[in-house]
Amino acid sequence: METHAILPEARKQAMKASGLWPDRTLLDDFDRWVETAPERVAIVDHNSMTGAPTSLTYASLSQKVDRIAAGLARLGVGRSDVVSMQLPNWWQFVALHLAALRLGAITNPVMPIFREREMAFMLQLAETKVLVIPREYRGFRYEPMADAIRASLPALRHVLVIGGEGSSAFEPLLETDDRFAASLPGPDDVIEILYTSGTTGEPKGVMHTSNTLYSNMLPYAARLRLDRNDTVLMASPLAHQTGFIYGLVMPIALGAKAVFQDIWNAAKAVDLIAEHQATFTMAATPFLSDMADEATRRPAAVASLRTFLSAGAPIPRALVRRAAEHLGANIISAWGMTENGAVTTTRIGDPPDKTFETDGCPMEGMEIRVVDEVGAPLPPNAEGRLQTRGPSNFVGYLKHPEWYATDAEGWFETGDLARIDDDGYVRITGRTKDVIIRGGENVPVVEIEGLIYQHPAIQEVALVAMPDARLGERACAFAVLREDATLTFPELIEFLEQRRLTRNYLPERLEVVEAMPKTPSGKIQKVVLRGIAKTFTAAEG
């Protein structure tokens, strides 16, 4: 598939000249560790479908990677073809990505929460050639869903089911040791397409190369003092940029050990930390809150944990203090996006005013600034639109170059509001883009509003965030009903579930109002609604 990366040539040459792009791929590091440390453990996963853990050394993982690559080649996968993986945190996810790299194919991680509606759109846009799914995960069977959308996906040649049966089973890929023609990607080739939701009303396919990912991951590891002696616990989905960069790419690049958890449970996470002597983890704010609570009951079990980096949603300052006290670890705040990874983090050893009150300072090579409504840079401590530029910025949105939002000087419009202090530390203060961040995941507001508008009782609707102590934000639907119509919260949820909306995107409160607050031009004033929603909880309205 033609990816149409739109990175300007001038920026590409500037990154190479600066040395901020390392010009290497994950296979360079993986093959190095296979050769020099073959018996070192690379991955330990815990599969909730089978109930069994799997431990793979670099040597045994390499064997599986080569067999999967040979199997994919037999299925016709080659350079620039897209392999979509809707998988939990299982070893197969890592092996598939490495196998795709060997063939020059593109990995498209897809969150396991997505259902027919989202999947059909994403796979069609990516022109996915092979889709790999689990037989079952968290009580949901994936093959019937794939069968239901397959007719609408002419590019999709094969659906492989881990734990499946018959011709669709994934496991036969591991049973032969055929030769295959490798077609290794260059460091500037697109190797990852990852969807993110925004204000456009449809998911956006963010494209990354080895250089954009590595230029983020290497400074990140250096800042957090991580190396091959570390053990990374990753409970964030590998299909999310957090899990992909810091749970898949980083451990292999460092030659470290990765321990995967496929269903979040704080008690189990602490068990895994104790069993494997995990030293580092990264996750969204709710995970930090849950683990801090668990650590108060079992402090000895988390003694090996040196650093917990929390990102994806603003961290309440009180939570940072509580987690630091009970976990006994460095609590690092960060801000970033699917488009560029972690852009800012606090530093180990930062004073409390930075650790507890900011979202950190830029990674090596990255720059941030705040600008006013006309794009003029603002002085320190002034609130404005946050922009960023540097080596880890993505290379475009799949098939939508008009959404790139990057100016001629390389500044990317993040959609966030922020202040930057005199020392260069940023504090995210709000968002200009119309999304809700629930537990670190963006909720596509426009898309969901469009679905709600389809209900016959709805005259007008606006979806806004209401605060939540654990998840950061939840979605509240304000609605004006048609004359003589009625609508209850359960009826709204039933309506959306019938349209296969992902459960994490469902509103968690309905507030029926007589009229929407509006501007003179007729636009709904969501700022007013957000102010009202600040007083709400997720209880049904």
Secondary structure, DSSP 8 states (H G I E B T S, - for coil): --------HHHHHHHHHHT-S----HHHHHHHHHHH-TTSEEEEEEETTTTEEEEEEHHHHHHHHHHHHHHHHHTT--TT-EEEE---S-HHHHHHHHHHHHHT-EEEE--TT--HHHHHHHHHHHT-SEEEEESEETTEEHHHHHHHHHTT-TT--EEEEET--GGGBSGGGGS-----------TTSEEEEEEE--TTSS-EEEEEEHHHHHHHHHHHHHHTT--TT-EEEE-S-TTSHHHIIIIIIHHHHHT-EEEE-SS--HHHHHHHHHHHT--EEEE-HHHHHHHHHHHHH-GGGGTT--EEEE-SS---HHHHHHHHHHH-SEEEEEEEETTTEEEEE--TT--HHHHHH---EE-TT-EEEEE-TTS-B--TT--EEEEEESTTS---BTT-GGG--B-TT--EEEEEEEEE-TTS-EEEEEESS-EEEETTEEEEHHHHHHHHTTSTTEEEEEEEEEEETTTEEEEEEEEEE-TT----HHHHHHHHHHTT--GGGS-S-EEE-SS--B-TTS-B-HHHHHHHHTT--SS--
